[in-house]
Amino acid sequence: MTRDASLFVQLGPVPPDDLHVDGVVVQGTGGVYDVRLASGATASASLRGRLKHEDRGALKLAVGDKVTLRWENSDPGAWIITTIHPRMSKLARRAPGGARGERVVVANLDQVLVVFAAARPEPHPRMLDRFLVIAEANGLHARIVVNKCDLVTPEQAHALFREHADAGYPVHYTSIATGEGLQELHDALAGRSSALSGPSGVGKSSLMNRLFPGLDLRTAAISDSVNKGRHTTVGAVLHPLPCGGFLADTPGLREVGLWGIDPVDVPHCFPEFAPMLGKCRFADCLHTVEPGCAIRDAVVSGTVSRGRYESYVKLREELSAQH
């Protein structure tokens, strides 16, 4: 039985012409989108007319978008997407291939879990900062998941990410091999719409398989020659969770691009800067070379991590060059 046939069992063997149903896009390939309805059924639908034209332009329907479907009583009949509802939030990255603009990876998220490994591949804190800035710029709550903690000592794992914990981010230390931290991570996902992001090879798909048996997501080994993960997730897929909410498995992003962020807003993307903002000698302080800068003073005193501050300077320079 096809997914459409399963849907008809719940809605009737022949949907009426005026049937409209709401759902969430959970996957899309080649212009055909799988939409999960409140009933738990899944319908395959496509864009038509105005929406199809907009999708080729700036709109770009994404996984996580909330939509309304209508049954088109043609021969053969088909579901079409008639409305794309406004997004409450998004996780986006720079469009690939040198194109300008952004590509929305997942829409309507409550939080992003940025997954890095304690080892194999070795973590890069400054790359993590890029993920966190993207989450902050999009108004998304961020959690850090440090996976593969069985490969290092607890002291080593905590030392690697202490500056981020000190900045106020929740940090989950997990191991699929030992089960460490899995229940706490499960509880953090329950009832929320979440996305797992982070570089390839850190164990995102393996974590999901362990937390929610039955997802059966693809995994791949780490290449010993380059110590980098092989890409196993082609596009974002939104999975309904038995504990409520959704979990998006996203492609591994080796290079995270910044876009659409005004350089003057970058300080607000570092939560530990908040107590110092507005306290500099100059109102237009860039927090780079100016005297009397409260943030630079906090770096000297140790209140703010030097590594995190260096990430701020680098990311601000990168964004300034784009404007």
C-alpha positions as CSV (number, residue, x, y, z in Angstrom):
1,M,0.0,0.0,0.0
2,T,1.4,3.4,-1.0
3,R,1.5,6.3,1.4
4,D,-1.3,8.0,-0.5
5,A,-3.4,4.9,-0.2
6,S,-2.8,4.9,3.5
7,L,-3.9,8.5,3.6
8,F,-7.1,7.8,1.8
9,V,-8.0,5.1,4.3
10,Q,-8.1,7.8,7.0
11,L,-9.7,10.5,4.9
12,G,-11.9,8.4,2.7
13,P,-11.2,6.5,-0.5
14,V,-11.8,9.5,-2.7
15,P,-11.0,12.9,-1.1
16,P,-13.6,15.6,-2.0
17,D,-12.6,18.4,-4.3
18,D,-12.7,21.0,-1.5
19,L,-10.6,19.0,1.0
20,H,-7.8,21.1,2.6
21,V,-5.5,19.7,5.2
22,D,-2.5,21.1,7.0
23,G,0.8,19.4,7.6
24,V,4.6,19.8,7.9
25,V,7.1,19.1,5.1
26,V,9.4,16.3,6.3
27,Q,11.3,15.7,3.1
28,G,11.6,16.9,-0.4
29,T,13.2,15.5,-3.6
30,G,12.9,16.6,-7.2
31,G,9.9,18.9,-6.6
32,V,7.9,16.3,-4.7
33,Y,7.5,16.9,-0.9
34,D,6.5,14.4,1.8
35,V,4.0,16.2,4.1
36,R,3.1,14.7,7.5
37,L,-0.4,15.4,8.7
38,A,-1.7,15.7,12.2
39,S,-3.3,12.3,11.8
40,G,0.2,10.7,11.4
41,A,-0.4,10.0,7.7
42,T,2.1,11.1,5.0
43,A,1.0,12.6,1.7
44,S,3.2,13.2,-1.3
45,A,2.5,16.7,-2.8
46,S,3.9,19.1,-5.3
47,L,3.9,22.9,-5.8
48,R,1.7,24.3,-8.6
49,G,1.1,27.6,-10.2
50,R,2.2,30.7,-8.3
51,L,3.9,28.8,-5.5
52,K,6.0,26.8,-7.9
53,H,7.2,30.0,-9.5
54,E,8.0,31.5,-6.1
55,D,9.9,28.3,-5.1
56,R,12.2,28.8,-8.0
57,G,12.8,32.3,-6.9
58,A,13.3,33.5,-3.3
59,L,10.9,31.4,-1.4
60,K,12.4,27.9,-1.6
61,L,10.1,25.6,0.3
62,A,12.1,23.8,3.0
63,V,11.9,20.9,5.3
64,G,9.9,22.0,8.4
65,D,7.7,24.4,6.6
66,K,4.0,24.3,7.6
67,V,1.8,24.0,4.5
68,T,-1.8,23.5,3.5
69,L,-2.7,20.8,0.9
70,R,-5.6,20.5,-1.5
71,W,-6.7,17.4,-3.4
72,E,-6.7,18.0,-7.1
73,N,-9.4,15.7,-8.5
74,S,-7.7,15.1,-11.9
75,D,-6.7,11.9,-13.7
76,P,-4.7,10.8,-11.8
77,G,-5.6,12.7,-8.7
78,A,-2.9,14.4,-6.7
79,W,-2.2,16.5,-3.7
80,I,-0.9,20.0,-4.3
81,I,0.5,22.6,-1.9
82,T,-1.7,25.7,-1.9
83,T,-0.2,27.7,1.0
84,I,3.1,28.0,2.7
85,H,2.6,29.5,6.1
86,P,5.0,32.1,7.6
87,R,8.1,30.7,9.3
88,M,8.7,31.2,13.0
89,S,12.4,30.4,12.7
90,K,15.0,28.8,10.4
91,L,18.4,27.2,10.2
92,A,20.2,28.4,7.1
93,R,23.5,28.3,5.4
94,R,25.2,30.1,2.5
95,A,24.0,28.8,-0.8
96,P,26.5,26.3,-2.3
97,G,28.5,26.6,-5.4
98,G,29.5,30.3,-4.9
99,A,25.9,31.4,-5.3
100,R,24.7,34.5,-3.4
101,G,22.1,34.3,-0.7
102,E,21.2,31.5,1.7
103,R,19.7,28.1,1.7
104,V,17.2,27.2,4.4
105,V,18.2,23.8,5.8
106,V,15.3,23.4,8.3
107,A,12.4,25.8,9.1
108,N,10.3,26.3,12.3
109,L,12.8,25.0,14.8
110,D,12.8,25.4,18.6
111,Q,16.5,24.6,19.0
112,V,19.6,23.5,17.4
113,L,21.9,20.8,18.8
114,V,25.4,21.4,17.5
115,V,27.3,18.1,17.6
116,F,31.0,17.9,17.8
117,A,33.2,14.9,18.7
118,A,35.6,14.8,21.5
119,A,38.0,13.0,19.1
120,R,38.0,11.4,15.7
121,P,37.6,13.9,14.1
122,E,39.4,16.4,16.4
123,P,37.1,19.2,17.5
124,H,37.7,22.8,16.3
125,P,36.3,25.3,18.8
126,R,36.4,28.2,16.4
127,M,34.3,26.2,13.9
128,L,31.8,25.5,16.6
129,D,31.6,29.3,17.2
130,R,30.5,29.7,13.6
131,F,27.6,27.3,14.2
132,L,26.6,29.1,17.4
133,V,26.7,32.5,15.8
134,I,24.4,31.3,13.0
135,A,22.0,29.9,15.6
136,E,22.1,33.1,17.6
137,A,21.6,35.3,14.5
138,N,18.5,33.2,13.7
139,G,17.1,33.5,17.2
140,L,17.5,29.8,17.9
141,H,18.3,28.3,21.2
142,A,21.5,26.3,20.9
143,R,22.8,23.2,22.8
144,I,26.2,21.7,22.3
145,V,26.6,17.9,22.2
146,V,30.1,16.5,22.7
147,N,29.9,13.0,21.3
148,K,32.4,10.1,21.5
149,C,33.4,11.0,25.0
150,D,34.6,7.4,25.6
151,L,37.6,8.3,23.4
152,V,39.0,10.8,25.9
153,T,39.0,11.2,29.7
154,P,36.1,13.3,31.3
155,E,38.7,16.0,32.2
156,Q,39.8,16.2,28.6
157,A,36.3,16.4,27.3
158,H,35.2,19.1,29.7
159,A,38.4,21.1,29.1
160,L,37.8,21.2,25.3
161,F,34.4,22.9,25.7
162,R,34.8,24.8,29.0
163,E,34.8,28.2,27.3
164,H,31.4,27.5,25.7
165,A,29.9,26.2,29.0
166,D,31.2,29.3,30.6
167,A,29.5,31.4,27.9
168,G,26.2,29.9,29.0
169,Y,25.6,27.2,26.5
170,P,24.1,23.9,27.8
171,V,26.7,21.2,27.0
172,H,25.8,17.5,26.8
173,Y,28.6,14.9,27.0
174,T,27.6,11.7,25.3
175,S,28.9,8.3,24.2
176,I,27.0,5.8,22.2
177,A,29.5,3.1,23.4
178,T,28.8,3.7,27.1
179,G,25.4,5.4,27.1
180,E,26.8,8.4,28.9
181,G,24.4,11.4,28.7
182,L,21.9,9.8,26.4
183,Q,18.9,10.1,28.7
184,E,19.5,13.7,29.4
185,L,19.8,14.4,25.7
186,H,16.6,12.5,25.0
187,D,14.8,14.6,27.6
188,A,16.1,17.8,25.9
189,L,14.6,16.7,22.6
190,A,11.1,15.6,23.9
191,G,8.3,17.8,22.7
192,R,10.5,20.2,20.8
193,S,11.4,20.7,17.1
194,S,15.1,20.3,17.0
195,A,17.9,19.9,14.4
196,L,21.2,18.2,14.8
197,S,23.9,20.1,13.0
198,G,27.7,20.0,13.0
199,P,30.5,18.7,10.9
200,S,30.5,15.3,9.2
201,G,31.7,12.2,11.1
202,V,30.8,13.3,14.6
203,G,28.1,10.7,15.0
204,K,24.9,12.7,14.5
205,S,23.1,9.9,12.7
206,S,24.4,7.2,15.1
207,L,23.1,9.3,18.1
208,M,19.7,9.5,16.5
209,N,19.6,5.8,15.9
210,R,20.6,5.1,19.5
211,L,18.1,7.6,21.0
212,F,15.2,6.5,18.8
213,P,15.5,2.9,17.5
214,G,13.7,2.4,14.3
215,L,15.0,5.5,12.5
216,D,17.7,3.4,10.9
217,L,19.6,6.4,9.6
218,R,22.7,5.8,7.4
219,T,26.1,6.0,9.1
220,A,29.6,5.7,7.8
221,A,33.1,5.2,9.2
222,I,35.7,7.9,9.6
223,S,38.3,7.9,6.9
224,D,41.7,7.2,8.5
225,S,43.5,8.9,5.7
226,V,42.0,12.3,6.3
227,N,40.3,11.9,9.7
228,K,37.2,13.6,8.3
229,G,33.7,12.3,8.2
230,R,32.1,10.9,5.0
231,H,28.9,12.6,4.1
232,T,26.0,10.2,4.7
233,T,23.0,12.5,4.9
234,V,22.1,14.0,1.5
235,G,19.4,16.5,2.5
236,A,17.6,17.4,5.7
237,V,14.9,15.0,6.8
238,L,12.4,15.7,9.6
239,H,11.5,12.8,11.8
240,P,8.5,12.7,14.2
241,L,9.6,11.6,17.6
242,P,7.7,9.1,19.8
243,C,8.2,11.5,22.7
244,G,6.6,14.3,20.8
245,G,8.2,16.9,18.6
246,F,10.4,16.5,15.5
247,L,14.1,15.9,15.0
248,A,15.9,17.0,11.8
249,D,18.9,15.1,10.6
250,T,20.9,17.6,8.5
251,P,23.8,17.2,6.1
252,G,27.2,17.5,7.6
253,L,28.6,21.0,7.0
254,R,32.3,21.2,6.7
255,E,32.2,24.9,5.9
256,V,29.6,27.0,7.5
257,G,29.0,30.3,5.8
258,L,27.6,33.5,7.3
259,W,25.1,35.6,5.5
260,G,22.5,38.2,6.2
261,I,24.1,39.3,9.4
262,D,25.0,43.0,9.9
263,P,28.5,43.3,11.3
264,V,27.1,45.6,14.1
265,D,24.9,42.7,15.3
266,V,27.7,40.2,15.7
267,P,28.4,41.2,19.4
268,H,24.9,40.2,20.2
269,C,25.6,36.7,18.9
270,F,28.1,36.1,21.7
271,P,25.9,35.8,24.8
272,E,28.8,36.3,27.2
273,F,29.3,39.8,25.8
274,A,25.8,40.9,26.9
275,P,26.9,42.3,30.4
276,M,29.5,44.5,28.7
277,L,27.5,45.9,25.8
278,G,26.8,49.6,26.1
279,K,29.6,50.1,28.7
280,C,32.4,51.0,26.3
281,R,33.9,54.5,26.2
282,F,32.7,55.1,22.7
283,A,29.1,54.4,21.7
284,D,30.1,53.1,18.3
285,C,32.9,50.8,19.6
286,L,33.7,47.9,17.3
287,H,35.3,46.0,20.2
288,T,38.5,45.5,18.2
289,V,41.1,48.2,18.7
290,E,39.3,51.0,20.5
291,P,40.5,52.2,23.9
292,G,38.1,51.8,26.8
293,C,36.4,48.8,25.3
294,A,34.6,46.9,28.0
295,I,34.7,43.6,26.1
296,R,38.5,43.8,25.5
297,D,38.9,44.6,29.2
298,A,36.9,41.5,30.0
299,V,39.2,39.4,27.8
300,V,42.2,40.7,29.7
301,S,40.6,40.0,33.0
302,G,39.6,36.5,31.9
303,T,35.9,37.1,32.1
304,V,35.6,36.5,28.4
305,S,37.5,33.7,26.7
306,R,40.3,34.9,24.4
307,G,39.5,32.2,21.9
308,R,35.8,33.2,21.7
309,Y,36.9,36.8,21.4
310,E,39.2,35.9,18.5
311,S,36.3,34.2,16.8
312,Y,34.3,37.4,17.2
313,V,37.0,39.5,15.5
314,K,37.4,37.0,12.7
315,L,33.7,36.7,12.0
316,R,33.1,40.4,12.2
317,E,35.9,41.0,9.7
318,E,34.5,38.3,7.4
319,L,31.0,39.9,7.5
320,S,32.4,43.4,7.0
321,A,34.2,42.3,3.8
322,Q,30.8,41.1,2.5
323,H,29.1,44.4,2.9
